[in-house]
Amino acid sequence: MARKIIPIFRSGRKWIQVRYISSFWRRFWKGLLIYHNLLCRDSIEGLLYSPCKFIYMMDTRIAVDIVYLNHQKEAIFVLDGLVAYKLGPYLENAFYVLVLPAESLALVDLKIGEKLQW
């Protein structure tokens, strides 16, 4: 699937817009190195990687919040403030990883088990 921007809904209401990245090579070669500036724009509020079971922050200079989601788009793990040069945990049952600007999760009450829609 080509790069595209999709809205994500919580409890039936539009929550954020993200760039959906489903290509392994696009994620591997560019990832947050290229797309980190998207996290500062008003129209793009995050990145959604799929399929994805972990995330790494090599050579990035920003901190991000991470939400791991399963096939049913339920939050299975939340990580606040993953910083540069760190690895996120590998989760076997994850299928999506949602990357948000640092401190975004502090503003919302996203709970484990909450289902997102897109």
HUKANOR-V418285 format. One record per backbone hydrogen bond with DSSP energy under -1.0 kcal/mol. NH is the residue of the N-H (numbers start at 1). CO is the residue of the C=O. Records with the same first field share a line. If there is no record, write none. Layout:
NH=CO  CO
This chain:
4=20
6=18
8=16
9=117
10=13
13=10
15=8
16=8
18=6
19=46
20=4
21=48
27=23
28=24
29=25
30=26
31=26
33=30
35=31
36=32
38=35
39=36
40=37
41=38
45=17
47=99
48=19
49=97
50=21
52=95
57=86
60=57
64=82
65=100
66=79
67=98
68=77
69=96
70=74
73=70
75=114
76=68
77=68
79=66
82=64
85=57
88=55
91=53
94=91
95=69
96=69
97=49
98=67
99=47
100=65
102=63
104=101
107=104
113=75
114=111
116=73
117=9
